Structures are given as C-alpha cells and as structure tokens.
Amino acid sequence: MLNCGRRRADECLVFTLRQDRGAEVDDVLDDLPAEYVVAGLGEARFVAGSPGAFVVQAANGDVGRAAAELTHTTAATRASLADHLAWVPFIDSLLVVPDTDVRHAAATVVPADLLLQILVEGHQPLDAQTVARVRALVHARRLTPPWAPARPTRDDTMAACGTSTPLKVCA
C-alpha cells in the first residue's frame, strides 16, 4: 500500500498514476525485439535498434522539467557516443504522455499507445555493427551518463540457462 503520510488522497492517486506511466514505458520496451539495446538511467531509458537511437522518458508531473531533463540526458548520451563511434547517430528525445494534448518544443511528445510503433518504425536506421558497438559500450558502462543495461544480452541468456533457451523460459 502506498503511504502518503499527510498528503491528500488526490496526491496519492497522482503519484500512483505517475508510477504506472513509467511502468507502462518499461512494458513497451519489454516487447521490443531482442536485437534492441535497452538501458536505464533513473526514469530515462536509452533504446538503440536498427530504426534509430532514442532516449525515452515518461512525462511525470511537470512536463517542462521532464523535457529539460530528457534533452540534457539525450545530449550527454550523444556526446558520450561520439567518444566511441566514428559516426554518431542522431538520438531522438521521446517524452511519453498519456494523451495527445501535451506539447513541448524541447522533445518529441509521444502518446503512450504509439511508443512501440515509433521505436520499431523509426526513421534513422542503425546498422547491425553500430547496434553491436552501442550494446558493448552500454554493457561495459563506458558511456556518460552511466547507462545500466536493462535486460540481458543473448550471451547472458545462454550462460544463465546453459542453452540457447530464452531467459524468461529457464528462470
């Protein structure tokens, strides 16, 4: 049960909805193909796959503040990738909102129900070699900000199971 102390019940409901929106983003990311790199940093998620690279964050509370944080994190991630890659892809900032009435100039505002489609059908393709290099950088924690892998690699899965069985099946 959520303990809100001296807060009003309305504030508890808002807090619960904010938590669910972040979980909703993670649920969408869990549905991405295994070839995608997914990493976490606080409330933000870094996603790289053949359609492109993205920093995704749910707009919890103050949309302006969330957009500013997202823009800063995206710029820092791109600068860090530039230290490791010969060609640095553009990284889209995606601010996930519950509906289409929210707008902000600093980030692309995406309704939650369209997030998967945008991530899978992105407009700036990354070749397999670039995705593999990004995966290695994330897993070696060589990017700044320090993105942490959010799901196991295929090699991690096989090592945990002793076979090529998916991790969710053998766990």
MIDOSE-1310 file (N, C-alpha, C; in nm, 2 decimals, decimal comma, always signed):
residues 171
mlnc	+0,08/-0,12/+0,00/+0,00/+0,00/+0,00/+0,09/+0,12/+0,00; +0,05/+0,23/-0,07/+0,12/+0,35/-0,09/+0,10/+0,43/+0,04; +0,21/+0,47/+0,10/+0,20/+0,56/+0,22/+0,23/+0,70/+0,18; +0,12/+0,79/+0,19/+0,14/+0,92/+0,15/+0,15/+1,02/+0,27
grrr	+0,16/+0,96/+0,39/+0,18/+1,05/+0,51/+0,06/+1,15/+0,52; +0,10/+1,27/+0,53/+0,00/+1,38/+0,55/-0,06/+1,43/+0,42; -0,03/+1,37/+0,31/-0,08/+1,42/+0,18/-0,22/+1,38/+0,16; -0,29/+1,46/+0,08/-0,43/+1,44/+0,05/-0,44/+1,32/-0,04
adec	-0,55/+1,25/-0,04/-0,58/+1,13/-0,13/-0,56/+1,16/-0,27; -0,59/+1,28/-0,32/-0,58/+1,32/-0,46/-0,43/+1,31/-0,50; -0,34/+1,35/-0,41/-0,20/+1,35/-0,44/-0,15/+1,20/-0,45; -0,20/+1,12/-0,37/-0,17/+0,98/-0,37/-0,21/+0,92/-0,50
lvft	-0,32/+0,95/-0,56/-0,37/+0,90/-0,68/-0,27/+0,95/-0,80; -0,24/+1,08/-0,79/-0,15/+1,13/-0,89/-0,01/+1,06/-0,89; +0,04/+1,03/-0,77/+0,17/+0,96/-0,75/+0,15/+0,82/-0,81; +0,04/+0,75/-0,79/+0,02/+0,62/-0,84/+0,02/+0,62/-0,99
lrqd	-0,05/+0,71/-1,05/-0,06/+0,72/-1,19/+0,08/+0,75/-1,25; +0,16/+0,83/-1,19/+0,30/+0,86/-1,24/+0,38/+0,73/-1,24; +0,37/+0,66/-1,14/+0,44/+0,53/-1,13/+0,40/+0,44/-1,24; +0,27/+0,43/-1,26/+0,22/+0,34/-1,37/+0,26/+0,38/-1,50
rgae	+0,28/+0,51/-1,53/+0,32/+0,56/-1,66/+0,46/+0,51/-1,69; +0,55/+0,52/-1,59/+0,69/+0,48/-1,61/+0,69/+0,33/-1,63; +0,61/+0,25/-1,56/+0,60/+0,11/-1,57/+0,54/+0,08/-1,71; +0,45/+0,16/-1,76/+0,40/+0,14/-1,90/+0,51/+0,15/-2,00
vddv	+0,60/+0,25/-1,99/+0,71/+0,26/-2,08/+0,79/+0,13/-2,07; +0,83/+0,09/-1,95/+0,91/-0,04/-1,94/+0,84/-0,16/-2,00; +0,70/-0,16/-1,99/+0,63/-0,27/-2,05/+0,64/-0,27/-2,20; +0,64/-0,15/-2,26/+0,65/-0,14/-2,41/+0,79/-0,18/-2,45
lddl	+0,89/-0,14/-2,37/+1,03/-0,17/-2,40/+1,06/-0,32/-2,39; +0,99/-0,39/-2,30/+1,00/-0,53/-2,29/+0,95/-0,60/-2,42; +0,86/-0,54/-2,49/+0,81/-0,60/-2,62/+0,90/-0,58/-2,74; +1,01/-0,50/-2,72/+1,10/-0,48/-2,84/+1,17/-0,61/-2,87
paey	+1,21/-0,62/-3,00/+1,29/-0,74/-3,04/+1,42/-0,74/-2,96; +1,48/-0,86/-2,95/+1,60/-0,89/-2,87/+1,72/-0,81/-2,92; +1,72/-0,78/-3,05/+1,83/-0,71/-3,11/+1,85/-0,56/-3,06; +1,74/-0,51/-2,99/+1,75/-0,37/-2,94/+1,83/-0,37/-2,82
vvag	+1,91/-0,25/-2,80/+1,98/-0,22/-2,68/+1,88/-0,14/-2,60; +1,86/-0,18/-2,47/+1,77/-0,11/-2,38/+1,85/-0,09/-2,25; +1,87/+0,04/-2,21/+1,94/+0,07/-2,08/+1,86/+0,17/-2,00; +1,89/+0,17/-1,87/+1,81/+0,26/-1,79/+1,91/+0,36/-1,71
lgea	+1,86/+0,48/-1,68/+1,92/+0,58/-1,60/+1,81/+0,66/-1,53; +1,79/+0,62/-1,41/+1,68/+0,69/-1,34/+1,55/+0,66/-1,41; +1,47/+0,76/-1,44/+1,35/+0,74/-1,51/+1,36/+0,73/-1,66; +1,48/+0,76/-1,71/+1,50/+0,76/-1,86/+1,54/+0,63/-1,91
rfva	+1,51/+0,60/-2,03/+1,56/+0,47/-2,10/+1,62/+0,51/-2,23; +1,74/+0,44/-2,25/+1,81/+0,46/-2,38/+1,78/+0,34/-2,46; +1,74/+0,36/-2,59/+1,70/+0,25/-2,67/+1,77/+0,27/-2,81; +1,84/+0,16/-2,85/+1,90/+0,17/-2,98/+1,87/+0,04/-3,06
gspg	+1,83/+0,05/-3,18/+1,80/-0,06/-3,27/+1,81/-0,01/-3,41; +1,78/-0,10/-3,50/+1,80/-0,07/-3,64/+1,72/+0,06/-3,69; +1,61/+0,09/-3,63/+1,54/+0,21/-3,67/+1,60/+0,34/-3,62; +1,69/+0,33/-3,52/+1,75/+0,45/-3,47/+1,78/+0,44/-3,32
afvv	+1,82/+0,56/-3,26/+1,85/+0,56/-3,12/+1,76/+0,67/-3,05; +1,72/+0,63/-2,93/+1,62/+0,72/-2,86/+1,65/+0,72/-2,71; +1,62/+0,84/-2,65/+1,61/+0,84/-2,51/+1,47/+0,87/-2,48; +1,41/+0,78/-2,40/+1,26/+0,78/-2,37/+1,24/+0,80/-2,22
qaan	+1,14/+0,89/-2,19/+1,11/+0,91/-2,05/+0,96/+0,95/-2,04; +0,89/+0,90/-1,94/+0,75/+0,93/-1,92/+0,75/+1,07/-1,86; +0,65/+1,15/-1,90/+0,63/+1,28/-1,85/+0,55/+1,28/-1,72; +0,62/+1,27/-1,61/+0,56/+1,26/-1,48/+0,56/+1,39/-1,42
gdvg	+0,44/+1,45/-1,39/+0,43/+1,58/-1,33/+0,46/+1,69/-1,42; +0,56/+1,77/-1,39/+0,60/+1,89/-1,47/+0,66/+1,86/-1,60; +0,58/+1,88/-1,71/+0,62/+1,84/-1,84/+0,75/+1,92/-1,89; +0,75/+2,05/-1,85/+0,87/+2,13/-1,89/+1,00/+2,08/-1,82
raaa	+0,99/+2,04/-1,70/+1,11/+1,99/-1,63/+1,15/+1,86/-1,68; +1,05/+1,77/-1,71/+1,08/+1,64/-1,77/+1,15/+1,66/-1,90; +1,10/+1,75/-1,99/+1,15/+1,77/-2,12/+1,29/+1,82/-2,11; +1,32/+1,91/-2,02/+1,45/+1,97/-2,00/+1,55/+1,86/-1,95
elth	+1,51/+1,78/-1,86/+1,59/+1,67/-1,81/+1,62/+1,57/-1,93; +1,52/+1,54/-2,00/+1,53/+1,45/-2,12/+1,63/+1,50/-2,22; +1,62/+1,63/-2,25/+1,70/+1,69/-2,35/+1,85/+1,69/-2,31; +1,87/+1,72/-2,18/+2,01/+1,72/-2,12/+2,06/+1,58/-2,13
ttaa	+1,99/+1,48/-2,09/+2,03/+1,34/-2,09/+2,06/+1,29/-2,23; +1,98/+1,33/-2,33/+2,00/+1,29/-2,47/+2,13/+1,35/-2,52; +2,15/+1,48/-2,50/+2,27/+1,55/-2,54/+2,40/+1,49/-2,48; +2,39/+1,46/-2,35/+2,51/+1,39/-2,29/+2,54/+1,25/-2,35
tras	+2,43/+1,18/-2,38/+2,45/+1,05/-2,43/+2,51/+1,05/-2,57; +2,46/+1,15/-2,65/+2,52/+1,16/-2,79/+2,66/+1,20/-2,78; +2,70/+1,30/-2,69/+2,84/+1,34/-2,68/+2,92/+1,22/-2,63; +2,87/+1,14/-2,54/+2,95/+1,02/-2,50/+2,97/+0,92/-2,61
ladh	+2,86/+0,90/-2,69/+2,88/+0,81/-2,80/+2,98/+0,86/-2,90; +2,99/+0,99/-2,92/+3,09/+1,05/-3,01/+3,23/+1,01/-2,97; +3,26/+0,98/-2,84/+3,39/+0,94/-2,79/+3,42/+0,80/-2,84; +3,32/+0,72/-2,88/+3,34/+0,58/-2,90/+3,31/+0,54/-3,05
lawv	+3,23/+0,61/-3,12/+3,19/+0,58/-3,25/+3,24/+0,67/-3,36; +3,28/+0,62/-3,47/+3,32/+0,71/-3,58/+3,21/+0,80/-3,63; +3,09/+0,74/-3,64/+2,97/+0,81/-3,69/+2,87/+0,80/-3,57; +2,82/+0,91/-3,53/+2,73/+0,92/-3,42/+2,59/+0,94/-3,47
pfid	+2,50/+0,85/-3,44/+2,36/+0,87/-3,49/+2,29/+0,98/-3,41; +2,19/+1,04/-3,48/+2,11/+1,14/-3,41/+2,03/+1,06/-3,30; +2,01/+1,11/-3,19/+1,93/+1,05/-3,08/+1,80/+1,13/-3,06; +1,69/+1,06/-3,08/+1,56/+1,13/-3,06/+1,53/+1,13/-2,91
sllv	+1,48/+1,24/-2,86/+1,42/+1,25/-2,73/+1,27/+1,23/-2,74; +1,22/+1,12/-2,67/+1,08/+1,09/-2,67/+1,02/+1,11/-2,53; +0,93/+1,20/-2,52/+0,86/+1,23/-2,39/+0,73/+1,16/-2,40; +0,71/+1,06/-2,32/+0,58/+0,98/-2,33/+0,48/+1,04/-2,24
vpdt	+0,36/+1,07/-2,30/+0,25/+1,13/-2,24/+0,12/+1,04/-2,25; +0,02/+1,06/-2,16/-0,09/+0,98/-2,17/-0,19/+1,01/-2,28; -0,18/+1,13/-2,34/-0,27/+1,17/-2,44/-0,20/+1,27/-2,54; -0,27/+1,31/-2,64/-0,21/+1,40/-2,74/-0,22/+1,55/-2,72
dvrh	-0,28/+1,59/-2,60/-0,30/+1,73/-2,57/-0,17/+1,80/-2,52; -0,07/+1,72/-2,49/+0,06/+1,78/-2,44/+0,15/+1,81/-2,55; +0,22/+1,93/-2,54/+0,32/+1,96/-2,64/+0,44/+2,03/-2,57; +0,56/+2,01/-2,63/+0,68/+2,08/-2,57/+0,78/+2,08/-2,68
aaat	+0,84/+2,20/-2,70/+0,94/+2,22/-2,81/+1,07/+2,14/-2,79; +1,11/+2,11/-2,66/+1,24/+2,05/-2,64/+1,25/+1,90/-2,67; +1,13/+1,84/-2,68/+1,13/+1,69/-2,70/+1,01/+1,65/-2,79; +1,03/+1,54/-2,86/+0,91/+1,49/-2,93/+0,82/+1,42/-2,83
vvpa	+0,70/+1,47/-2,83/+0,59/+1,42/-2,74/+0,52/+1,31/-2,81; +0,52/+1,19/-2,74/+0,46/+1,07/-2,79/+0,35/+1,02/-2,70; +0,23/+1,00/-2,76/+0,13/+0,93/-2,68/+0,18/+0,79/-2,64; +0,15/+0,74/-2,52/+0,20/+0,61/-2,48/+0,16/+0,50/-2,57
dlll	+0,04/+0,51/-2,63/-0,01/+0,40/-2,72/+0,07/+0,39/-2,85; +0,15/+0,49/-2,89/+0,22/+0,49/-3,01/+0,37/+0,46/-2,99; +0,42/+0,45/-2,87/+0,56/+0,44/-2,84/+0,62/+0,32/-2,91; +0,56/+0,20/-2,90/+0,62/+0,08/-2,97/+0,64/+0,10/-3,12
qilv	+0,53/+0,16/-3,18/+0,54/+0,18/-3,33/+0,65/+0,27/-3,36; +0,67/+0,38/-3,29/+0,78/+0,47/-3,32/+0,91/+0,41/-3,30; +0,93/+0,33/-3,19/+1,06/+0,27/-3,17/+1,09/+0,16/-3,27; +0,99/+0,09/-3,33/+1,01/-0,01/-3,42/+1,02/+0,04/-3,57
eghq	+0,95/+0,15/-3,59/+0,95/+0,20/-3,73/+1,02/+0,34/-3,74; +1,12/+0,36/-3,65/+1,20/+0,48/-3,65/+1,25/+0,52/-3,79; +1,30/+0,64/-3,80/+1,33/+0,70/-3,93/+1,48/+0,70/-3,96; +1,57/+0,67/-3,86/+1,71/+0,68/-3,89/+1,78/+0,55/-3,86
plda	+1,79/+0,46/-3,96/+1,84/+0,33/-3,93/+1,98/+0,32/-3,88; +2,01/+0,23/-3,79/+2,14/+0,19/-3,74/+2,17/+0,05/-3,79; +2,29/+0,04/-3,85/+2,33/-0,09/-3,90/+2,37/-0,18/-3,78; +2,37/-0,31/-3,81/+2,39/-0,41/-3,70/+2,53/-0,39/-3,63
qtva	+2,63/-0,35/-3,70/+2,76/-0,33/-3,64/+2,75/-0,21/-3,54; +2,68/-0,10/-3,58/+2,67/+0,01/-3,48/+2,59/-0,03/-3,36; +2,48/-0,10/-3,38/+2,40/-0,15/-3,26/+2,49/-0,24/-3,17; +2,57/-0,33/-3,23/+2,65/-0,41/-3,15/+2,76/-0,33/-3,07
rvra	+2,81/-0,23/-3,14/+2,91/-0,14/-3,07/+2,84/-0,07/-2,95; +2,72/-0,01/-2,98/+2,65/+0,06/-2,87/+2,62/-0,04/-2,76; +2,58/-0,16/-2,79/+2,55/-0,26/-2,68/+2,67/-0,29/-2,60; +2,79/-0,30/-2,66/+2,91/-0,33/-2,59/+2,95/-0,21/-2,50
lvha	+2,93/-0,09/-2,55/+2,95/+0,03/-2,47/+2,86/+0,04/-2,35; +2,73/+0,01/-2,36/+2,64/+0,01/-2,25/+2,68/-0,10/-2,15; +2,71/-0,22/-2,20/+2,74/-0,33/-2,10/+2,87/-0,31/-2,03; +2,96/-0,23/-2,10/+3,09/-0,20/-2,03/+3,08/-0,08/-1,95
rrlt	+2,97/-0,01/-1,94/+2,95/+0,11/-1,87/+3,05/+0,22/-1,91; +3,07/+0,23/-2,04/+3,16/+0,33/-2,09/+3,10/+0,46/-2,14; +2,97/+0,48/-2,12/+2,90/+0,60/-2,16/+2,88/+0,69/-2,04; +2,87/+0,82/-2,07/+2,84/+0,92/-1,97/+2,72/+1,00/-2,03
ppwa	+2,61/+1,00/-1,96/+2,58/+0,94/-1,83/+2,59/+0,79/-1,83; +2,60/+0,73/-1,71/+2,63/+0,59/-1,69/+2,51/+0,50/-1,71; +2,47/+0,47/-1,84/+2,36/+0,39/-1,86/+2,38/+0,25/-1,81; +2,28/+0,19/-1,75/+2,29/+0,05/-1,70/+2,20/-0,04/-1,79
parp	+2,26/-0,15/-1,83/+2,18/-0,25/-1,91/+2,05/-0,28/-1,84; +1,94/-0,28/-1,92/+1,81/-0,30/-1,86/+1,75/-0,44/-1,89; +1,83/-0,52/-1,97/+1,79/-0,65/-2,00/+1,91/-0,73/-2,04; +1,91/-0,86/-2,02/+2,03/-0,94/-2,06/+2,05/-0,95/-2,21
trdd	+2,18/-0,97/-2,24/+2,21/-1,00/-2,38/+2,18/-1,14/-2,41; +2,18/-1,18/-2,54/+2,17/-1,32/-2,58/+2,27/-1,41/-2,51; +2,40/-1,36/-2,50/+2,50/-1,44/-2,44/+2,47/-1,46/-2,29; +2,42/-1,35/-2,22/+2,38/-1,36/-2,08/+2,28/-1,47/-2,07
tmaa	+2,18/-1,47/-2,16/+2,07/-1,57/-2,15/+2,12/-1,71/-2,16; +2,21/-1,73/-2,26/+2,26/-1,87/-2,28/+2,35/-1,91/-2,17; +2,42/-1,82/-2,11/+2,51/-1,86/-1,99/+2,42/-1,89/-1,87; +2,31/-1,82/-1,85/+2,23/-1,84/-1,73/+2,15/-1,98/-1,75
cgts	+2,12/-2,01/-1,87/+2,04/-2,14/-1,89/+2,12/-2,25/-1,93; +2,24/-2,23/-1,97/+2,33/-2,34/-2,02/+2,29/-2,38/-2,16; +2,19/-2,31/-2,22/+2,15/-2,35/-2,36/+2,11/-2,22/-2,43; +2,05/-2,23/-2,54/+2,00/-2,11/-2,61/+1,86/-2,08/-2,58
tplk	+1,80/-2,14/-2,47/+1,67/-2,12/-2,42/+1,65/-1,97/-2,37; +1,55/-1,90/-2,41/+1,53/-1,76/-2,36/+1,53/-1,76/-2,21; +1,59/-1,66/-2,15/+1,60/-1,64/-2,00/+1,46/-1,65/-1,93; +1,36/-1,59/-1,99/+1,23/-1,59/-1,92/+1,17/-1,74/-1,91
vca	+1,21/-1,82/-2,00/+1,17/-1,96/-2,00/+1,24/-2,04/-1,90; +1,37/-2,02/-1,89/+1,45/-2,11/-1,80/+1,45/-2,06/-1,66; +1,41/-1,94/-1,63/+1,42/-1,88/-1,49/+1,32/-1,94/-1,40
